[in-house]
Amino acid sequence: MASPRLETYCCPNRDAATQLVMNFQPEVFCGVCIGSASVSLLLTILQLLPKKGQSPRKMPKASSSSTILLLISVCDILGGLGMIFRSSVWLGFPDFIANISVVNRTDVWPSTFCVGSAMWIQLLYSAGFWWLFCYAVDSYLVVRRSAGLSTIVLYHMMTWGLAVMLCVEGIALLYYPSLSSCENGLEHAIPHYITTYVPLLLVLVANPILFRRTVSAVASLLKGRQGIYTENERRLGTEIQMRFFKIMLVFVICWSSNIINETLLFYLEMQPDINEMPLKNIRSAALITWIIMGVLNPMQGFLFTLAFYGWTGWRVDLKWRKREIPWESMSSSTVGENAYPSPVNYQSNIHDSKKISTTDSQQTDEAISMLSEGNTSSDERLTRSSPIYQGW
């Protein structure tokens, strides 16, 4: 799982709260992490592979939103691989791990492995948080027709730049001036925890606001497409709202235990002696949430694919083919070049005013199709209610 306690454990003079959770049934905990991460990894890959009997819709290009969804899954997969590797070494080489606790030692490899594996896990999941925030921003901009494939460059710069900067800054402050002197006071640990949880809290606070504004903008688009708000439009708006709700529900389920656990451990750190009897229930709650983190954190990858695409089935098509992600761009620059071929393009006697109306309808349909991607019934209703479809 992903917790700043992983980096804190690399300090030989670690605090008592970190010592409590890291020494609680380490074999069981590592086994839980390996099992959960392995299951999530396999199911995530299964979800993303093309399936037999599915004919992908013809899309000229993928939008920035489809790229973001794929990058979120990639971050989860790589983060899960880091958990599996770290926990496997922890279980397979206990003597090697035991050297981390030795203050005066000449072998630097245990500390190198501890810091490197912890940073790998933390960086990948932190990048996943930033990508999820970018997804919320992009969804809103797409509906507002202010985003396109060109914005993915800005998202890359923001996501990887902020993830690396915060991770390196937090680690540098934690281990300053050296590994042997870190955790001598909270002035070393607090900045590290802040830089770790900033992107997580940003998603919890900002994404619901952006999703709510996107849903309101979608309702306006649906009403303005034909001047009426039919049952089909109402269902489409509800399904888009449900998609956003599922995404936030998965995020809250997978990471709320981290916030609870960190709050309990910080409270224990403030106590003169964490082994006092009045603190027994708090210690038990901290250990329980610690195990829950080991189960839920790695499962985020698979649960997100369910929220994004729904269950895609077991029948994998292993034949290679170019897979086109069924998302479309809403930017004004890409709509003119990449929009679906319209029937008006094949009619020489059509009026220019009808072409403009059809283009606006295409833009609206593309936005709704993007937000309801993965839902066949939504796509069918959208197609049948579209003026383009009716024109045929």
Secondary structure, DSSP 4 states (H G I P E B T S, - for coil): ---THHHHTTSTT--HHHHHHHTSSHHHHHHHHHHHHHHHHHHHHHHHS-BTT------SS--HHHHHHHHHHHHHHHHHHHHHHHHHHHHH-HHHHHGGG-SS-S--HHHHHHHHHHHHHHHHHHHHHHHHHHHHHHHHHHHTT---TTHHHHHHHHHHHHHHHHHHHHHHHHS-S-GGGTTSSHHHHHHHHHHHHHHHHHHHHHHHHHHHHHHHHHHHHHHHHHSS--HHHHHHHHHHHHHHHHHHHHHHHHHHHHHHHHHHHHHHHTSS-TTSGGGHHHHHHHHHHHHHHHHHHHHHHHHHHHHHH----S-B--S------S-----HHHHHHHSPPPGGGG-TT--HHHHHHHHHHHHHHHHHHHHTTT-HHHHHHHHHHSHHHHH-
